[in-house]
Amino acid sequence: MADEFFDDEQELMEAAGSAPSTARTDSPQRGPAAEQPAAPAAGREAPPFWMVVAIALIALVLGVVIGYLIGTSTAYSALEAAQSAEMTDTASDTDSSTSMLPEGHPELSIDEDGTATVVEGDGTDA
């Protein structure tokens, strides 16, 4: 099975290799500057402007979406950690808020709904 694409490419390369030599012999009156044709660097051309803009927009949209996802997952995990820490603090020590009261402050009783009431003296203080 013959590879037609490869054959076509070979013919094009051979034609491109022999074209500059025929151009030099046809026009000897041009001088030494005409002997070196200006060839593009490695045969590459710049992409069209619309393609550059499209690639930039796609990169911008992907950056925004990925940044949003990372930011929300980080915020969500931080909120979850704060809530779990709060739940363990309230479950382990229900009277932790009264332990920080200054000395001489009356004793407080805090209900489950968060209502604080002053505990009346039981008569032990003289």
Helices and strands as residue ranges (DSSP letters): H 4-26, G 28-30, G 32-35, G 41-43, H 49-92, G 98-100, E 108-110, E 116-118
